[in-house]
């Protein structure tokens, strides 16, 4: 199925999450997509975890 160009499209996590957010979601589903965004796209949220802590 991947041999035909019309059957496959590579997208980023950002595009995937943006498309999901446009759907009519329950609060639980929307929360899941926000957590997915935070994990894979919200890198600024975890930037402090990679810096050395001062004594």
HELIX and SHEET records of a PDB file:
HELIX    1   1 UNK A    5  UNK A    7  5                                   3    
HELIX    2   2 UNK A   13  UNK A   21  1                                   9    
HELIX    3   3 UNK A   27  UNK A   40  1                                  14    
HELIX    4   4 UNK A   43  UNK A   46  1                                   4    
HELIX    5   5 UNK A   47  UNK A   50  5                                   4    
END                                                                             
